[in-house]
Amino acid sequence: MNLFELVSYNKNLKFIDDENQSEFTLNDLPEIGFSDESKKLIFAYLDNSIQSILVFWTLMKSNHCVALLPPNISLHFKSELESLYKPSYVFDNSREYLETYSLINEKSISYFKSINETNIKIHNSIKILISTSGTTGSPKFVKLSEENLISNANSITQYLPINEFDVTPLNLPIFYSYGLSVLTSNSLKGGKIVCTNDDVLKKSFWEKFEKFGFTSFAGVPFVYEMLDRIGFTKKTYSTLKYFTQAGGKLHENLIKKYGEYALSNKIEFYVMYGQTEATARMSFLTPKLILQKTGSIGKPIPNGEFILEEETNELCFKGLNVFGGYVEKPVDLEIFEKNEVLKTGDIAKVDEDGFFYITGRIKRFTKLFGNRINLDEVENIISKQFDIIVKSIGINDKTLIIFCSDSSVDLRNIMQFISNELKLHISVIKTQHIEQFPLTNNGKINYSALTEIYATK
């Protein structure tokens, strides 16, 4: 049984347009002419509009392999990707013409069909392709199967309080694994799903929050940093049942602040940990322990298991939601490697109660005077000392660069503090004020962009 068939058993499921309140159910999906063809590669540039979600489920109903892509990437990047992979079909409402493709208008759906039949072989297990980083033109994808999608969605529904009375906004893009998991898990067990391209930092989102009575929302660390600035915790939301955070590490002070807010208002705040390579989620921290275990990523999701490598303390995850390898060129589509264990690249520790904590990233190191400096730890100790958000990079194992977005902070104090803490000569530490931190499409810090910013200053 595939994900579409499982979701079709949810008779309470409705998708609602956030603008005109039109709606559809899975029974309303149109039959597309190529649904019964042998497995083909489809590029789907989808946002979170009701039309895109209709297209998504129509494609999920078929046997084909679907690459979920951001609709707003440049034509240059789109052309490069399409030239490399030569998809049989392209769904992109932003274009009226595509060279070597014919435009098909079929019922309520428009798409491009390749004029030149491609002979790309696709492994039968591959269902979804998602970009590894959210960067605009990356040709590297994660291969996900129906089993991956079903396993992770089922696990999420076992710990999040999703039910048929929910009104859930799609406030994260579905081409991002976190956003996709919101869609799939709520489709399995939820009620109304509101299709929207608003994010939680827009005034219009909160107007719709009141209008529709949202019962939950999801956010990455940057979102929660901004919500704190605009006074989220100073208000109450009568319909809100729970809210979730993933997509990176949130400052512990903010976790406590949101945790206290949630507990005092009898709602639940879930801190979660995941990667695209695990379809989405790998762990969660139960809300009742948010203040006792602040900073922890919690325990593994149902049917998952964490393993710490002895020599490196790298966190590894075991579960049915582990991906089938990467795609960097068409020939990679012929293989699906059923991996039992995912090496996350994160360094972790576990406490006496079995709760896990991320302490750094294997590749987030720089070497100064022969000593390895964990850049994540640098950010954490500065944030705790000064109660600010900073980001750091290393340049050629010679210089530690610290970026701060708070213009009121005296950067000399940060330099002196880090020099003393890490026993580094102050000459290898550089600081820079930045108006705002650059982000990837997934809302994560774009460290490559920070490196470019420093190089061009």
C-alpha positions as CSV (number, residue, x, y, z in Angstrom):
1,M,0.0,0.0,0.0
2,N,1.3,3.5,-0.9
3,L,1.0,6.8,1.0
4,F,-1.8,8.0,-1.2
5,E,-3.9,4.9,-0.5
6,L,-3.3,5.2,3.3
7,V,-4.3,8.9,3.3
8,S,-7.4,8.2,1.3
9,Y,-8.8,6.2,4.3
10,N,-8.9,9.5,6.2
11,K,-12.5,10.6,5.5
12,N,-12.1,13.8,7.6
13,L,-9.4,15.2,5.4
14,K,-10.1,18.4,3.5
15,F,-7.8,20.9,1.8
16,I,-8.9,24.5,2.0
17,D,-7.7,27.6,0.0
18,D,-6.6,30.4,2.3
19,E,-7.9,33.1,0.1
20,N,-11.4,32.1,-1.2
21,Q,-12.0,29.1,1.1
22,S,-12.6,26.7,-1.8
23,E,-11.8,23.1,-0.9
24,F,-11.1,19.7,-2.3
25,T,-10.8,16.1,-1.0
26,L,-8.8,13.3,-2.5
27,N,-12.0,12.1,-4.2
28,D,-11.9,15.3,-6.3
29,L,-8.5,14.6,-7.9
30,P,-8.5,14.6,-11.7
31,E,-7.3,11.6,-13.6
32,I,-4.2,12.6,-15.6
33,G,-3.5,10.9,-18.9
34,F,0.0,9.5,-18.0
35,S,-0.9,8.1,-14.6
36,D,-0.7,4.5,-15.8
37,E,2.5,4.8,-17.8
38,S,5.7,3.1,-16.7
39,K,7.7,5.0,-14.1
40,K,8.8,8.4,-15.3
41,L,10.7,11.3,-13.8
42,I,8.6,14.4,-13.1
43,F,9.8,17.8,-12.1
44,A,7.2,19.6,-9.9
45,Y,7.9,23.2,-9.0
46,L,5.2,23.5,-6.3
47,D,4.4,26.1,-3.7
48,N,1.8,25.7,-1.0
49,S,-1.2,26.9,-3.0
50,I,-4.3,24.8,-3.2
51,Q,-3.6,24.1,-6.9
52,S,-0.1,22.9,-6.1
53,I,-1.3,20.6,-3.3
54,L,-3.9,19.2,-5.7
55,V,-1.1,18.5,-8.2
56,F,1.0,16.9,-5.4
57,W,-1.6,14.4,-4.5
58,T,-2.4,13.7,-8.1
59,L,1.2,12.8,-8.7
60,M,1.4,10.8,-5.5
61,K,-1.5,8.8,-6.8
62,S,0.6,7.8,-9.8
63,N,3.5,5.4,-10.0
64,H,6.0,8.2,-11.1
65,C,9.1,9.6,-9.4
66,V,8.5,13.2,-8.3
67,A,11.3,15.8,-7.7
68,L,9.9,18.5,-5.5
69,L,11.5,21.8,-6.4
70,P,11.1,25.5,-5.3
71,P,9.0,27.3,-7.9
72,N,10.9,30.6,-7.4
73,I,14.4,29.5,-8.4
74,S,15.7,31.3,-11.5
75,L,15.1,30.1,-15.0
76,H,18.8,29.6,-15.3
77,F,18.9,27.0,-12.6
78,K,15.7,25.4,-13.8
79,S,17.2,25.0,-17.3
80,E,20.4,23.5,-15.9
81,L,18.5,21.0,-13.9
82,E,16.2,20.1,-16.8
83,S,19.1,19.7,-19.2
84,L,20.9,17.4,-16.8
85,Y,17.9,15.1,-15.8
86,K,15.6,15.5,-18.8
87,P,12.4,14.9,-17.0
88,S,9.5,13.4,-18.9
89,Y,7.0,15.9,-17.4
90,V,7.4,19.3,-15.9
91,F,4.8,21.0,-13.7
92,D,5.6,24.8,-13.5
93,N,2.8,27.4,-13.6
94,S,5.3,30.2,-14.0
95,R,6.1,29.3,-17.6
96,E,4.0,29.2,-20.7
97,Y,6.7,27.7,-22.9
98,L,9.4,25.2,-22.4
99,E,11.7,24.2,-25.3
100,T,11.5,20.6,-26.5
101,Y,8.3,20.2,-24.4
102,S,4.6,20.6,-25.4
103,L,2.1,22.3,-23.1
104,I,-0.8,20.1,-22.0
105,N,-4.0,21.4,-20.5
106,E,-5.8,18.5,-18.9
107,K,-8.9,19.2,-16.9
108,S,-7.8,21.5,-14.0
109,I,-4.1,20.8,-14.5
110,S,-1.4,22.2,-16.9
111,Y,2.0,20.6,-17.4
112,F,4.7,20.2,-20.0
113,K,5.4,16.9,-21.7
114,S,8.7,16.1,-23.3
115,I,8.7,15.8,-27.1
116,N,11.8,13.7,-27.0
117,E,11.2,10.4,-25.1
118,T,13.8,9.9,-22.5
119,N,15.2,6.5,-21.5
120,I,16.1,7.2,-17.9
121,K,15.7,4.1,-15.8
122,I,14.2,4.7,-12.4
123,H,14.3,2.2,-9.5
124,N,10.8,1.2,-8.6
125,S,11.3,2.2,-4.9
126,I,12.1,5.9,-5.6
127,K,9.0,8.0,-5.1
128,I,10.2,11.5,-4.0
129,L,13.4,13.5,-4.7
130,I,14.2,16.4,-2.4
131,S,17.1,18.8,-2.5
132,T,19.7,18.1,0.2
133,S,20.2,21.7,1.3
134,G,17.5,23.9,-0.1
135,T,20.1,25.9,-2.1
136,T,18.6,27.2,-5.3
137,G,20.2,25.2,-8.1
138,S,21.7,22.2,-6.4
139,P,21.4,19.1,-8.6
140,K,21.9,16.8,-5.6
141,F,18.7,15.1,-4.3
142,V,17.8,12.7,-1.5
143,K,15.9,9.6,-2.7
144,L,12.8,8.7,-0.7
145,S,10.6,5.7,-1.0
146,E,6.9,5.1,-0.2
147,E,8.1,3.1,2.8
148,N,10.2,6.1,4.0
149,L,7.3,8.5,3.7
150,I,4.8,6.2,5.3
151,S,7.1,5.2,8.2
152,N,8.0,8.7,9.1
153,A,4.4,10.1,8.8
154,N,3.1,7.2,11.0
155,S,5.8,7.8,13.6
156,I,5.0,11.5,13.8
157,T,1.3,10.9,14.3
158,Q,2.1,8.7,17.2
159,Y,3.6,11.5,19.3
160,L,2.1,14.7,17.9
161,P,-1.6,15.1,19.0
162,I,-3.0,15.1,15.5
163,N,-6.7,14.4,15.2
164,E,-9.7,15.0,12.9
165,F,-10.6,18.3,14.6
166,D,-7.3,20.0,13.6
167,V,-7.1,23.0,11.3
168,T,-3.4,22.9,10.1
169,P,-1.7,25.6,8.1
170,L,0.9,24.6,5.5
171,N,3.2,27.4,6.5
172,L,6.4,25.7,5.5
173,P,7.2,24.8,1.9
174,I,6.4,21.3,0.9
175,F,9.7,21.0,-1.2
176,Y,11.4,21.2,2.3
177,S,11.3,17.9,4.2
178,Y,9.9,19.6,7.4
179,G,7.1,21.1,5.4
180,L,6.5,17.8,3.5
181,S,6.2,16.0,6.9
182,V,3.6,18.5,8.1
183,L,1.6,17.7,5.0
184,T,1.9,13.9,5.1
185,S,1.4,13.4,8.8
186,N,-1.6,15.7,9.0
187,S,-3.0,14.1,5.9
188,L,-2.9,10.7,7.6
189,K,-4.7,11.6,10.8
190,G,-5.8,15.3,10.6
191,G,-8.9,17.2,9.6
192,K,-8.7,20.5,7.6
193,I,-5.4,21.5,6.0
194,V,-5.2,25.2,4.9
195,C,-3.1,25.7,1.8
196,T,-1.2,28.9,2.1
197,N,1.9,30.7,0.9
198,D,2.0,32.9,3.9
199,D,4.6,32.3,6.6
200,V,4.3,33.0,10.2
201,L,6.2,36.3,10.0
202,K,3.5,37.9,7.8
203,K,0.7,39.8,9.3
204,S,-1.7,38.1,6.9
205,F,-0.8,34.7,8.4
206,W,-2.1,35.8,11.9
207,E,-5.2,37.3,10.4
208,K,-5.9,33.9,8.8
209,F,-5.0,32.2,12.1
210,E,-8.0,33.9,13.7
211,K,-10.2,33.4,10.6
212,F,-9.6,29.7,10.3
213,G,-8.8,28.9,13.9
214,F,-5.4,27.2,13.4
215,T,-4.7,24.5,16.0
216,S,-0.9,24.3,15.3
217,F,2.0,25.8,13.3
218,A,5.6,24.8,12.6
219,G,8.8,26.8,12.5
220,V,12.6,26.7,12.1
221,P,14.9,28.6,14.6
222,F,15.0,31.8,12.6
223,V,11.2,32.0,12.7
224,Y,11.1,31.6,16.5
225,E,13.8,34.2,16.9
226,M,11.7,36.7,14.9
227,L,8.5,35.7,16.7
228,D,10.2,36.5,19.9
229,R,11.0,40.0,18.6
230,I,7.4,40.7,17.6
231,G,6.0,39.6,21.0
232,F,4.4,36.2,20.2
233,T,4.5,35.2,23.9
234,K,2.7,38.3,25.0
235,K,-0.5,37.2,23.3
236,T,-2.8,34.2,23.6
237,Y,-4.3,32.2,20.8
238,S,-7.6,30.4,21.8
239,T,-7.5,27.7,19.1
240,L,-3.7,26.9,19.4
241,K,-3.2,23.3,20.6
242,Y,0.5,22.8,19.9
243,F,3.5,24.2,17.9
244,T,6.7,22.6,16.7
245,Q,10.3,23.5,16.1
246,A,12.9,21.8,14.0
247,G,15.4,22.6,11.2
248,G,18.3,23.5,13.5
249,K,19.2,24.3,17.1
250,L,17.2,27.0,18.8
251,H,18.9,29.1,21.5
252,E,18.2,27.5,24.9
253,N,16.9,30.8,26.4
254,L,14.2,30.8,23.7
255,I,13.4,27.2,24.2
256,K,12.7,28.0,27.9
257,K,10.7,31.1,27.1
258,Y,8.5,29.2,24.6
259,G,8.3,26.2,27.0
260,E,7.2,28.4,29.9
261,Y,4.6,30.1,27.6
262,A,3.3,26.8,26.4
263,L,3.0,25.3,29.9
264,S,1.3,28.4,31.3
265,N,-1.2,28.4,28.5
266,K,-1.9,24.7,28.5
267,I,-0.6,24.1,25.0
268,E,2.3,21.9,23.9
269,F,5.7,23.0,22.4
270,Y,7.6,20.2,20.6
271,V,11.3,20.5,19.9
272,M,12.3,18.0,17.2
273,Y,15.4,16.9,15.4
274,G,15.6,15.6,11.8
275,Q,17.3,15.5,8.5
276,T,16.0,15.2,4.9
277,E,17.9,11.9,4.7
278,A,15.6,10.5,7.4
279,T,12.6,11.7,5.5
280,A,12.1,14.3,8.2
281,R,12.0,13.6,11.9
282,M,14.3,11.4,14.0
283,S,13.5,12.5,17.5
284,F,11.3,14.8,19.7
285,L,11.4,16.2,23.2
286,T,8.2,15.6,25.1
287,P,6.6,19.0,26.0
288,K,6.3,18.1,29.7
289,L,10.1,17.9,30.0
290,I,10.9,21.0,27.9
291,L,12.2,22.9,31.0
292,Q,13.9,20.0,32.7
293,K,15.7,18.8,29.5
294,T,16.2,22.2,27.8
295,G,18.6,21.9,24.9
296,S,18.0,18.2,24.3
297,I,16.7,16.8,21.0
298,G,14.8,14.3,23.2
299,K,14.5,10.6,22.3
300,P,14.1,8.7,19.0
301,I,10.7,8.7,17.3
302,P,8.6,5.6,17.6
303,N,10.2,2.8,15.6
304,G,13.5,4.6,15.5
305,E,16.8,4.1,17.3
306,F,19.9,6.3,18.1
307,I,23.4,4.9,18.1
308,L,26.6,6.8,19.2
309,E,29.8,5.8,17.4
310,E,32.4,5.0,20.0
311,E,35.4,6.8,18.5
312,T,33.8,10.0,17.3
313,N,30.4,10.3,19.2
314,E,28.8,10.8,15.8
315,L,25.0,10.3,16.1
316,C,23.6,7.6,13.9
317,F,19.9,6.8,13.4
318,K,18.3,3.5,12.6
319,G,14.8,3.3,11.2
320,L,12.6,2.6,8.1
321,N,12.6,6.3,7.3
322,V,16.3,6.3,6.3
323,F,16.7,7.3,2.7
324,G,18.0,5.3,-0.3
325,G,21.0,7.4,-1.2
326,Y,21.7,10.5,-3.2
327,V,21.1,11.5,-6.8
328,E,23.7,13.8,-8.5
329,K,23.2,12.5,-12.1
330,P,20.5,10.5,-14.0
331,V,22.3,7.2,-13.6
332,D,21.9,7.4,-9.8
333,L,18.2,7.0,-10.3
334,E,18.7,3.3,-11.2
335,I,19.7,2.4,-7.7
336,F,17.9,2.6,-4.3
337,E,20.2,1.6,-1.5
338,K,18.1,0.4,1.5
339,N,20.3,1.8,4.3
340,E,19.6,0.7,7.8
341,V,21.6,3.3,9.5
342,L,22.0,7.1,8.8
343,K,25.2,8.8,9.9
344,T,24.0,12.2,10.7
345,G,27.3,14.1,10.8
346,D,26.3,15.5,14.2
347,I,28.3,14.9,17.4
348,A,26.1,14.1,20.3
349,K,26.0,12.9,23.9
350,V,23.3,11.1,25.9
351,D,22.4,11.7,29.6
352,E,21.6,9.1,32.3
353,D,17.9,9.3,31.4
354,G,18.4,8.5,27.7
355,F,18.0,12.0,26.4
356,F,20.2,13.0,23.5
357,Y,22.0,16.4,23.0
358,I,23.7,17.7,19.9
359,T,27.1,19.1,20.8
360,G,28.5,20.0,17.4
361,R,28.8,19.1,13.7
362,I,31.7,17.0,12.4
363,K,32.3,19.3,9.5
364,R,31.7,22.5,11.5
365,F,35.3,22.8,12.7
366,T,38.2,25.0,12.0
367,K,41.8,24.4,13.1
368,L,43.7,27.2,14.8
369,F,47.3,26.7,16.0
370,G,46.8,23.0,15.5
371,N,43.7,22.9,17.8
372,R,40.3,21.9,16.4
373,I,37.7,24.5,17.2
374,N,34.0,23.5,17.2
375,L,32.2,26.4,15.6
376,D,28.8,25.3,17.0
377,E,30.3,25.5,20.5
378,V,31.7,28.9,19.8
379,E,28.2,30.2,18.9
380,N,26.7,28.5,22.0
381,I,29.1,29.9,24.6
382,I,28.9,33.4,23.1
383,S,25.1,33.2,23.1
384,K,25.0,32.1,26.7
385,Q,27.4,34.7,27.9
386,F,25.9,37.7,26.1
387,D,22.3,36.5,25.5
388,I,22.6,37.2,21.7
389,I,22.5,35.3,18.5
390,V,25.8,34.9,16.7
391,K,27.1,32.8,13.8
392,S,30.7,31.8,13.2
393,I,32.9,30.5,10.3
394,G,36.5,29.5,9.9
395,I,38.7,30.8,7.1
396,N,41.5,28.6,5.8
397,D,42.2,27.3,9.3
398,K,43.8,30.7,10.1
399,T,40.9,32.9,11.3
400,L,37.8,32.6,13.3
401,I,35.0,35.0,12.1
402,I,32.1,35.8,14.4
403,F,29.0,37.6,12.9
404,C,26.5,39.4,15.1
405,S,23.2,40.9,14.0
406,D,22.7,43.1,17.1
407,S,24.2,46.5,16.3
408,S,24.2,47.5,20.0
409,V,26.7,44.9,21.0
410,D,30.4,46.0,21.4
411,L,32.2,43.4,19.3
412,R,35.4,44.0,21.1
413,N,33.9,42.4,24.2
414,I,33.1,39.2,22.2
415,M,36.6,39.1,20.8
416,Q,38.2,39.4,24.3
417,F,35.8,36.8,25.7
418,I,36.5,34.2,23.1
419,S,40.2,34.8,23.2
420,N,40.1,34.1,27.0
421,E,37.7,31.2,26.8
422,L,39.5,29.3,23.9
423,K,43.0,30.5,24.8
424,L,43.4,32.0,21.3
425,H,45.5,35.0,20.4
426,I,43.1,37.8,19.7
427,S,44.7,38.5,16.3
428,V,43.1,35.3,14.8
429,I,39.6,36.4,15.9
430,K,37.6,38.7,13.6
431,T,34.1,40.1,14.2
432,Q,31.5,41.7,12.0
433,H,28.1,43.3,12.4
434,I,25.6,42.0,9.9
435,E,22.1,43.3,9.3
436,Q,20.6,39.9,9.1
437,F,21.9,36.4,8.7
438,P,21.6,34.9,5.1
439,L,19.3,31.9,5.0
440,T,18.8,29.0,2.6
441,N,15.4,28.3,1.1
442,N,14.8,26.0,4.1
443,G,15.3,28.8,6.6
444,K,18.6,27.5,7.8
445,I,21.8,29.7,8.2
446,N,23.6,29.9,4.9
447,Y,27.2,29.5,6.1
448,S,28.6,29.6,2.5
449,A,27.0,33.0,2.0
450,L,28.6,34.2,5.3
451,T,32.0,33.2,3.9
452,E,31.3,35.2,0.7
453,I,30.2,38.2,2.7
454,Y,33.4,38.2,4.7
455,A,35.5,37.7,1.6
456,T,33.9,40.7,-0.2
457,K,33.8,43.1,2.8
